[in-house]
Protein backbone atom coordinates (compact mmCIF):
# COMPACT_ATOMS: atom_id res chain seq x y z
CA UNK A 1 0.00 0.00 0.00
CA UNK A 2 2.77 2.31 0.80
CA UNK A 3 4.19 1.72 -2.63
CA UNK A 4 0.91 2.60 -4.19
CA UNK A 5 0.69 5.82 -2.21
CA UNK A 6 4.27 6.66 -3.06
CA UNK A 7 3.53 6.06 -6.71
CA UNK A 8 0.46 8.28 -6.51
CA UNK A 9 2.46 11.00 -4.77
CA UNK A 10 5.18 10.67 -7.39
CA UNK A 11 2.60 10.78 -10.17
CA UNK A 12 1.03 13.87 -8.62
CA UNK A 13 4.45 15.49 -8.39
CA UNK A 14 5.11 14.54 -12.02
CA UNK A 15 1.76 16.01 -13.13
CA UNK A 16 2.48 19.12 -11.09
CA UNK A 17 5.95 19.39 -12.68
CA UNK A 18 4.45 19.02 -16.15
CA UNK A 19 1.90 21.74 -15.40
CA UNK A 20 4.64 24.01 -14.09
CA UNK A 21 6.76 23.19 -17.14
CA UNK A 22 3.85 24.05 -19.47
CA UNK A 23 3.29 27.26 -17.54
CA UNK A 24 6.99 28.12 -17.79
CA UNK A 25 6.95 27.33 -21.52
CA UNK A 26 3.95 29.64 -22.00
CA UNK A 27 5.73 32.38 -20.07
CA UNK A 28 8.89 31.78 -22.08
CA UNK A 29 6.95 31.98 -25.35
CA UNK A 30 5.25 35.14 -24.13
CA UNK A 31 8.61 36.70 -23.20
CA UNK A 32 10.12 35.71 -26.54
CA UNK A 33 7.18 37.34 -28.36
CA UNK A 34 7.60 40.50 -26.26
CA UNK A 35 11.32 40.48 -27.07
CA UNK A 36 10.57 40.13 -30.79
CA UNK A 37 8.06 43.00 -30.65
CA UNK A 38 10.49 45.22 -28.76
CA UNK A 39 13.30 44.43 -31.21
CA UNK A 40 10.97 45.26 -34.08
CA UNK A 41 9.97 48.51 -32.41
CA UNK A 42 13.63 49.36 -31.78
CA UNK A 43 14.48 48.77 -35.45
CA UNK A 44 11.59 50.97 -36.56
CA UNK A 45 12.56 53.79 -34.20
CA UNK A 46 16.18 53.51 -35.33
CA UNK A 47 15.16 53.68 -38.99
CA UNK A 48 12.90 56.65 -38.27
CA UNK A 49 15.75 58.45 -36.51
CA UNK A 50 18.05 57.83 -39.49
CA UNK A 51 15.38 59.17 -41.86
CA UNK A 52 14.87 62.25 -39.69
CA UNK A 53 18.62 62.88 -39.61
CA UNK A 54 18.84 62.51 -43.42
CA UNK A 55 15.88 64.88 -43.97
CA UNK A 56 17.38 67.39 -41.54
CA UNK A 57 20.74 67.30 -43.33
CA UNK A 58 19.05 67.70 -46.72
CA UNK A 59 17.01 70.63 -45.44
CA UNK A 60 20.12 72.22 -43.92
CA UNK A 61 22.06 71.82 -47.18
CA UNK A 62 19.13 73.31 -49.10
CA UNK A 63 18.93 76.29 -46.75
CA UNK A 64 22.68 76.91 -47.17
CA UNK A 65 22.44 76.61 -50.93
CA UNK A 66 19.37 78.83 -51.36
CA UNK A 67 19.78 80.99 -48.25
CA UNK A 68 19.58 84.33 -50.05
CA UNK A 69 16.50 83.49 -52.10
CA UNK A 70 14.09 85.70 -50.15
CA UNK A 71 16.36 88.74 -50.41
CA UNK A 72 16.85 88.16 -54.12
CA UNK A 73 13.09 87.80 -54.66
CA UNK A 74 12.52 91.11 -52.88
CA UNK A 75 15.14 92.78 -55.14
CA UNK A 76 13.60 91.61 -58.43
CA UNK A 77 10.79 94.23 -58.44
CA UNK A 78 13.46 96.90 -57.87
CA UNK A 79 15.33 95.56 -60.92
CA UNK A 80 12.07 95.72 -62.90
CA UNK A 81 11.58 99.36 -61.89
CA UNK A 82 15.16 100.25 -62.84
CA UNK A 83 14.59 98.69 -66.27
CA UNK A 84 11.39 100.68 -66.76
CA UNK A 85 13.19 103.91 -65.83
CA UNK A 86 16.12 103.14 -68.12
CA UNK A 87 13.78 102.48 -71.07
CA UNK A 88 12.74 106.15 -70.97
CA UNK A 89 13.82 108.06 -74.02
CA UNK A 90 16.54 110.32 -72.64
CA UNK A 91 16.79 112.40 -75.82
CA UNK A 92 13.82 114.48 -74.67
CA UNK A 93 15.14 114.93 -71.12
CA UNK A 94 16.98 117.92 -69.73
CA UNK A 95 20.66 117.58 -68.86
CA UNK A 96 19.79 117.27 -65.17
CA UNK A 97 17.29 114.46 -65.71
CA UNK A 98 19.64 112.80 -68.14
CA UNK A 99 22.30 112.73 -65.39
CA UNK A 100 19.79 111.12 -63.01
CA UNK A 101 19.04 108.51 -65.64
CA UNK A 102 22.77 107.91 -66.09
CA UNK A 103 23.01 107.35 -62.29
CA UNK A 104 20.12 104.90 -62.46
CA UNK A 105 21.95 102.99 -65.18
CA UNK A 106 25.09 102.77 -63.03
CA UNK A 107 23.14 101.57 -59.99
CA UNK A 108 21.27 99.07 -62.17
CA UNK A 109 24.57 97.74 -63.53
CA UNK A 110 25.98 97.38 -60.00
CA UNK A 111 22.90 95.48 -58.79
CA UNK A 112 23.07 93.18 -61.83
CA UNK A 113 26.75 92.47 -61.08
CA UNK A 114 25.90 91.59 -57.48
CA UNK A 115 23.10 89.28 -58.60
CA UNK A 116 25.39 87.69 -61.18
CA UNK A 117 27.99 87.02 -58.45
CA UNK A 118 25.24 85.36 -56.41
CA UNK A 119 24.51 83.08 -59.41
CA UNK A 120 21.24 84.77 -60.31
CA UNK A 121 20.65 84.55 -64.05
CA UNK A 122 17.94 85.96 -66.26
CA UNK A 123 15.89 83.33 -68.09
CA UNK A 124 16.44 83.89 -71.80
CA UNK A 125 12.97 83.70 -73.29
CA UNK A 126 12.63 86.07 -76.25
CA UNK A 127 12.51 84.21 -79.60
CA UNK A 128 12.92 80.88 -77.79
CA UNK A 129 10.45 77.96 -77.72
CA UNK A 130 7.94 78.24 -74.89
CA UNK A 131 9.05 76.22 -71.83
CA UNK A 132 6.31 75.88 -69.18
CA UNK A 133 8.87 75.03 -66.49
CA UNK A 134 10.45 78.48 -66.81
CA UNK A 135 7.78 80.58 -68.45
CA UNK A 136 4.15 81.51 -68.02
CA UNK A 137 2.17 82.41 -71.13
CA UNK A 138 0.03 85.43 -70.26
CA UNK A 139 -0.86 86.33 -73.85
CA UNK A 140 -1.00 84.61 -77.20
CA UNK A 141 -1.06 86.14 -80.64
CA UNK A 142 -0.78 85.18 -84.27
CA UNK A 143 2.48 86.48 -85.72
CA UNK A 144 3.28 86.17 -89.41
CA UNK A 145 6.55 84.40 -90.08
CA UNK A 146 6.85 83.09 -86.52
CA UNK A 147 6.28 79.45 -85.84
CA UNK A 148 3.73 78.44 -83.19
CA UNK A 149 4.96 78.06 -79.63
CA UNK A 150 7.70 80.68 -79.88
CA UNK A 151 8.02 83.54 -77.40
CA UNK A 152 7.43 86.84 -79.21
CA UNK A 153 7.52 89.21 -76.23
CA UNK A 154 8.62 89.16 -72.59
CA UNK A 155 6.22 90.96 -70.28
CA UNK A 156 8.24 90.29 -67.11
CA UNK A 157 11.68 88.72 -66.94
CA UNK A 158 12.16 85.43 -65.19
CA UNK A 159 15.16 84.50 -63.06
CA UNK A 160 17.06 81.41 -61.97
CA UNK A 161 18.94 81.25 -58.68
CA UNK A 162 21.70 78.69 -59.07
CA UNK A 163 19.77 75.73 -60.55
CA UNK A 164 16.30 76.75 -59.34
CA UNK A 165 13.66 78.91 -61.03
CA UNK A 166 12.76 81.61 -58.52
CA UNK A 167 10.53 83.64 -60.82
CA UNK A 168 9.03 82.44 -64.09
CA UNK A 169 9.15 84.71 -67.12
CA UNK A 170 5.75 86.08 -68.15
CA UNK A 171 5.65 85.93 -71.92
CA UNK A 172 3.56 86.40 -75.04
CA UNK A 173 3.55 83.26 -77.21
CA UNK A 174 2.76 82.87 -80.89
CA UNK A 175 -0.12 80.57 -81.86
Rosetta silent file (secondary structure, phi, psi, omega in degrees, C-alpha in Angstrom):
SEQUENCE: XXXXXXXXXXXXXXXXXXXXXXXXXXXXXXXXXXXXXXXXXXXXXXXXXXXXXXXXXXXXXXXXXXXXXXXXXXXXXXXXXXXXXXXXXXXXXXXXXXXXXXXXXXXXXXXXXXXXXXXXXXXXXXXXXXXXXXXXXXXXXXXXXXXXXXXXXXXXXXXXXXXXXXXXXXXXXXX
SCORE:     score description
SCORE:     0.000 S_00000001
   1 L     0.000  -39.587  179.171    0.000    0.000    0.000 S_00000001
   2 H   -61.576  -38.325  178.991    2.767    2.314    0.798 S_00000001
   3 H   -62.337  -40.417 -179.779    4.186    1.715   -2.630 S_00000001
   4 H   -66.294  -42.306  178.629    0.914    2.602   -4.187 S_00000001
   5 H   -66.407  -39.637  178.427    0.692    5.816   -2.207 S_00000001
   6 H   -63.860  -40.371  179.542    4.268    6.657   -3.058 S_00000001
   7 H   -65.085  -42.607  179.399    3.530    6.057   -6.712 S_00000001
   8 H   -63.345  -42.794  179.070    0.461    8.277   -6.514 S_00000001
   9 H   -63.032  -44.274  178.850    2.464   11.004   -4.768 S_00000001
  10 H   -63.562  -40.859  178.699    5.184   10.667   -7.386 S_00000001
  11 H   -64.594  -41.448  177.776    2.596   10.784  -10.167 S_00000001
  12 H   -62.275  -42.562  178.615    1.028   13.866   -8.621 S_00000001
  13 H   -63.268  -39.845 -179.821    4.445   15.493   -8.393 S_00000001
  14 H   -65.202  -43.485  178.452    5.107   14.541  -12.016 S_00000001
  15 H   -63.591  -42.132  179.474    1.765   16.007  -13.128 S_00000001
  16 H   -63.021  -41.661  179.058    2.484   19.117  -11.087 S_00000001
  17 H   -63.794  -41.640  179.810    5.949   19.393  -12.684 S_00000001
  18 H   -63.354  -41.642  178.517    4.445   19.024  -16.155 S_00000001
  19 H   -63.317  -43.654  178.551    1.898   21.739  -15.396 S_00000001
  20 H   -63.790  -39.856  179.536    4.638   24.010  -14.090 S_00000001
  21 H   -63.806  -42.599  177.406    6.764   23.191  -17.139 S_00000001
  22 H   -62.643  -42.716  179.844    3.846   24.049  -19.468 S_00000001
  23 H   -62.974  -42.783  178.613    3.285   27.257  -17.536 S_00000001
  24 H   -65.010  -39.152  177.863    6.992   28.117  -17.791 S_00000001
  25 H   -63.513  -41.932  177.951    6.945   27.328  -21.518 S_00000001
  26 H   -62.173  -44.222  178.935    3.946   29.638  -22.003 S_00000001
  27 H   -63.566  -40.998  178.874    5.729   32.381  -20.068 S_00000001
  28 H   -63.666  -44.008  177.445    8.895   31.780  -22.081 S_00000001
  29 H   -62.873  -40.137  178.727    6.949   31.984  -25.349 S_00000001
  30 H   -64.489  -43.302  178.903    5.248   35.139  -24.133 S_00000001
  31 H   -66.112  -39.200  177.711    8.611   36.695  -23.197 S_00000001
  32 H   -64.523  -39.527  177.082   10.122   35.708  -26.540 S_00000001
  33 H   -64.962  -43.250  177.254    7.184   37.340  -28.363 S_00000001
  34 H   -60.374  -42.253  179.148    7.597   40.504  -26.258 S_00000001
  35 H   -62.217  -44.210  178.740   11.316   40.478  -27.072 S_00000001
  36 H   -60.941  -44.446  179.691   10.566   40.133  -30.793 S_00000001
  37 H   -64.375  -41.377  179.111    8.061   43.004  -30.651 S_00000001
  38 H   -66.881  -39.937  176.663   10.489   45.219  -28.758 S_00000001
  39 H   -62.339  -41.815  178.413   13.301   44.434  -31.210 S_00000001
  40 H   -62.185  -44.512  179.411   10.965   45.257  -34.085 S_00000001
  41 H   -63.150  -41.157  178.536    9.969   48.510  -32.407 S_00000001
  42 H   -61.922  -43.759  178.310   13.631   49.361  -31.784 S_00000001
  43 H   -62.704  -41.280  179.270   14.482   48.771  -35.447 S_00000001
  44 H   -64.784  -44.715  179.551   11.593   50.967  -36.557 S_00000001
  45 H   -63.612  -41.329  178.567   12.563   53.789  -34.204 S_00000001
  46 H   -61.983  -44.475  178.569   16.177   53.507  -35.328 S_00000001
  47 H   -64.036  -40.460  179.018   15.156   53.682  -38.994 S_00000001
  48 H   -63.835  -40.603  177.852   12.898   56.648  -38.273 S_00000001
  49 H   -63.563  -41.769  177.913   15.751   58.447  -36.513 S_00000001
  50 H   -63.188  -41.611  177.974   18.051   57.833  -39.493 S_00000001
  51 H   -64.182  -41.671  178.077   15.378   59.174  -41.861 S_00000001
  52 H   -62.375  -43.425  179.504   14.872   62.251  -39.688 S_00000001
  53 H   -62.409  -43.519  179.111   18.616   62.876  -39.614 S_00000001
  54 H   -62.718  -45.781  179.322   18.839   62.515  -43.419 S_00000001
  55 H   -62.979  -39.983  179.004   15.881   64.880  -43.965 S_00000001
  56 H   -62.903  -44.984 -179.868   17.376   67.395  -41.543 S_00000001
  57 H   -65.139  -38.635  176.874   20.744   67.296  -43.328 S_00000001
  58 H   -64.589  -43.501  179.952   19.047   67.697  -46.723 S_00000001
  59 H   -64.918  -39.755  178.162   17.011   70.629  -45.438 S_00000001
  60 H   -64.232  -44.833  178.458   20.118   72.215  -43.918 S_00000001
  61 H   -62.475  -40.656  179.274   22.059   71.820  -47.180 S_00000001
  62 H   -64.452  -41.270 -179.270   19.130   73.309  -49.099 S_00000001
  63 H   -68.746  -33.195  174.394   18.932   76.289  -46.754 S_00000001
  64 H   -67.922  -42.525 -176.604   22.681   76.909  -47.166 S_00000001
  65 H   -67.680  -43.735 -175.590   22.438   76.609  -50.927 S_00000001
  66 L  -110.843   29.924 -174.939   19.371   78.831  -51.361 S_00000001
  67 L   -59.812  -33.784 -176.835   19.778   80.995  -48.250 S_00000001
  68 L   -91.511    9.192 -173.917   19.576   84.332  -50.052 S_00000001
  69 H   -58.234  -42.377 -177.374   16.504   83.493  -52.100 S_00000001
  70 H   -65.366  -40.277  178.935   14.088   85.702  -50.149 S_00000001
  71 H   -65.564  -43.182  179.972   16.356   88.740  -50.406 S_00000001
  72 H   -63.014  -43.776  178.158   16.855   88.160  -54.119 S_00000001
  73 H   -60.345  -36.068  179.135   13.094   87.804  -54.658 S_00000001
  74 H   -74.255  -20.761  177.567   12.524   91.110  -52.881 S_00000001
  75 H   -82.897  -23.965 -175.265   15.140   92.781  -55.142 S_00000001
  76 H   -59.618  -41.265  175.455   13.603   91.610  -58.428 S_00000001
  77 H   -62.739  -31.792  177.067   10.788   94.228  -58.436 S_00000001
  78 H   -65.460  -42.851  176.998   13.462   96.895  -57.865 S_00000001
  79 H   -59.677  -44.234  178.753   15.332   95.564  -60.919 S_00000001
  80 H   -58.341  -43.638  179.932   12.073   95.723  -62.901 S_00000001
  81 H   -66.162  -39.687  175.743   11.583   99.362  -61.887 S_00000001
  82 H   -59.702  -43.432 -179.071   15.156  100.247  -62.841 S_00000001
  83 H   -64.374  -38.489  177.263   14.592   98.688  -66.270 S_00000001
  84 H   -63.984  -42.146 -179.512   11.387  100.683  -66.762 S_00000001
  85 H   -66.168  -39.598 -177.841   13.192  103.911  -65.833 S_00000001
  86 H   -69.099  -28.931 -179.974   16.121  103.136  -68.125 S_00000001
  87 L   -69.411  -12.502  178.796   13.784  102.480  -71.073 S_00000001
  88 L   -57.762  144.877  177.488   12.744  106.149  -70.970 S_00000001
  89 L   -78.503  108.964 -175.882   13.815  108.059  -74.015 S_00000001
  90 H   -85.238    2.296  177.602   16.536  110.320  -72.637 S_00000001
  91 H   -72.744  -24.830 -179.601   16.795  112.396  -75.825 S_00000001
  92 H   -93.929    0.507 -175.541   13.820  114.479  -74.671 S_00000001
  93 L   -91.966  154.543  175.474   15.138  114.927  -71.117 S_00000001
  94 L   -70.569  167.716  179.490   16.977  117.915  -69.731 S_00000001
  95 H   -58.900  -39.469 -178.161   20.660  117.578  -68.857 S_00000001
  96 H   -64.784  -47.647  178.765   19.793  117.273  -65.174 S_00000001
  97 H   -67.094  -34.199  177.563   17.290  114.458  -65.709 S_00000001
  98 H   -63.796  -36.242  177.358   19.643  112.802  -68.143 S_00000001
  99 H   -67.567  -39.836  176.072   22.302  112.735  -65.394 S_00000001
 100 H   -60.333  -44.270  179.866   19.792  111.119  -63.015 S_00000001
 101 H   -63.020  -38.438  176.895   19.042  108.509  -65.643 S_00000001
 102 H   -62.769  -39.272  176.243   22.770  107.905  -66.085 S_00000001
 103 H   -64.014  -41.869  176.736   23.010  107.352  -62.290 S_00000001
 104 H   -58.724  -43.117 -179.760   20.116  104.904  -62.457 S_00000001
 105 H   -62.125  -38.988  179.620   21.950  102.988  -65.181 S_00000001
 106 H   -66.914  -44.974  179.530   25.087  102.773  -63.026 S_00000001
 107 H   -62.825  -43.772  178.153   23.144  101.566  -59.987 S_00000001
 108 H   -57.918  -45.470  178.323   21.269   99.074  -62.167 S_00000001
 109 H   -61.799  -40.862  178.270   24.573   97.740  -63.529 S_00000001
 110 H   -63.954  -44.405  179.692   25.976   97.380  -60.002 S_00000001
 111 H   -63.680  -41.207  177.951   22.904   95.484  -58.787 S_00000001
 112 H   -62.571  -39.466  177.070   23.065   93.183  -61.826 S_00000001
 113 H   -62.850  -41.574  178.734   26.752   92.468  -61.080 S_00000001
 114 H   -62.747  -46.802  179.251   25.900   91.593  -57.481 S_00000001
 115 H   -62.911  -39.286  177.966   23.101   89.276  -58.596 S_00000001
 116 H   -62.521  -40.147  177.527   25.394   87.692  -61.182 S_00000001
 117 H   -66.068  -27.098  177.887   27.986   87.018  -58.447 S_00000001
 118 L   -86.861    7.057  179.765   25.236   85.357  -56.409 S_00000001
 119 L    68.854   34.665  173.589   24.508   83.079  -59.407 S_00000001
 120 E   -97.086  124.393 -177.195   21.237   84.767  -60.312 S_00000001
 121 E  -125.308  143.089  174.723   20.653   84.553  -64.053 S_00000001
 122 E   -73.640  140.747  175.715   17.939   85.956  -66.261 S_00000001
 123 L   -80.768  117.709  178.352   15.890   83.333  -68.088 S_00000001
 124 L   -74.127  117.102 -175.435   16.441   83.892  -71.802 S_00000001
 125 L  -124.420  -34.663 -174.000   12.965   83.695  -73.292 S_00000001
 126 L   -60.519  128.683  179.471   12.626   86.072  -76.254 S_00000001
 127 L    63.932   23.497  176.470   12.507   84.208  -79.604 S_00000001
 128 L  -111.117  159.422  174.844   12.918   80.878  -77.789 S_00000001
 129 E   -64.630  144.213  179.908   10.451   77.962  -77.723 S_00000001
 130 L   -64.486  129.724  179.150    7.938   78.238  -74.891 S_00000001
 131 L  -123.841  106.019 -175.498    9.048   76.222  -71.833 S_00000001
 132 L   -64.904  -14.022  177.996    6.312   75.880  -69.181 S_00000001
 133 L   -78.932  -20.267 -178.587    8.872   75.026  -66.486 S_00000001
 134 L  -124.375   -5.034 -175.751   10.455   78.477  -66.806 S_00000001
 135 E  -135.751  154.550  174.257    7.776   80.580  -68.454 S_00000001
 136 E  -125.602  121.460 -179.994    4.149   81.514  -68.022 S_00000001
 137 E   -80.404  113.971  178.810    2.172   82.405  -71.129 S_00000001
 138 E  -100.749  -20.729  177.384    0.034   85.434  -70.261 S_00000001
 139 E  -141.673  154.412  171.336   -0.862   86.325  -73.846 S_00000001
 140 E  -130.878  152.640  177.419   -0.998   84.609  -77.201 S_00000001
 141 E  -155.190  159.101  176.036   -1.056   86.139  -80.640 S_00000001
 142 L   -94.193  120.909 -179.662   -0.779   85.178  -84.265 S_00000001
 143 L  -118.397  127.795  177.690    2.479   86.481  -85.723 S_00000001
 144 L   -69.063  135.612  176.871    3.280   86.171  -89.413 S_00000001
 145 L    79.891    3.785  179.258    6.549   84.396  -90.079 S_00000001
 146 L  -117.042  128.416 -178.269    6.848   83.092  -86.517 S_00000001
 147 L   -72.793  153.284 -177.229    6.279   79.446  -85.836 S_00000001
 148 L   -62.620  142.849  177.092    3.733   78.443  -83.187 S_00000001
 149 L    88.338    6.705  178.833    4.959   78.063  -79.628 S_00000001
 150 E   -97.225  145.571  178.220    7.697   80.681  -79.876 S_00000001
 151 E   -79.091  124.012 -178.883    8.017   83.537  -77.399 S_00000001
 152 E  -106.186  -16.981  177.634    7.430   86.838  -79.209 S_00000001
 153 E  -156.713  147.093  177.355    7.521   89.212  -76.232 S_00000001
 154 E  -109.741  116.770 -179.334    8.618   89.157  -72.588 S_00000001
 155 E   -82.476  -39.008  176.883    6.219   90.956  -70.275 S_00000001
 156 E  -145.596  131.133 -177.963    8.238   90.293  -67.111 S_00000001
 157 L   -67.180  148.743  174.748   11.678   88.724  -66.936 S_00000001
 158 L  -106.896  158.836 -177.370   12.161   85.427  -65.187 S_00000001
 159 E  -138.370  147.926  173.895   15.163   84.497  -63.062 S_00000001
 160 E  -111.307  139.918  173.077   17.058   81.410  -61.967 S_00000001
 161 E  -115.088  109.549 -172.376   18.936   81.250  -58.675 S_00000001
 162 L    59.845 -110.146 -178.628   21.696   78.692  -59.070 S_00000001
 163 L  -112.178   19.884 -174.260   19.771   75.734  -60.548 S_00000001
 164 E  -123.477  134.992  174.981   16.300   76.749  -59.342 S_00000001
 165 E   -75.863  119.988  179.071   13.663   78.908  -61.032 S_00000001
 166 E  -103.795  -19.422  171.792   12.758   81.608  -58.520 S_00000001
 167 E  -150.892  124.136  179.342   10.529   83.643  -60.825 S_00000001
 168 L   -73.525  152.024  176.225    9.032   82.437  -64.086 S_00000001
 169 E   -81.210  134.408  176.240    9.147   84.707  -67.117 S_00000001
 170 E   -96.553  120.215 -168.915    5.752   86.082  -68.154 S_00000001
 171 E  -131.177  163.188  172.162    5.647   85.928  -71.918 S_00000001
 172 E  -105.478  129.322 -173.799    3.555   86.402  -75.040 S_00000001
 173 E  -117.122  141.673  177.416    3.548   83.260  -77.208 S_00000001
 174 E   -77.794  147.590 -179.691    2.758   82.871  -80.889 S_00000001
 175 L   -93.115    0.000    0.000   -0.119   80.572  -81.858 S_00000001
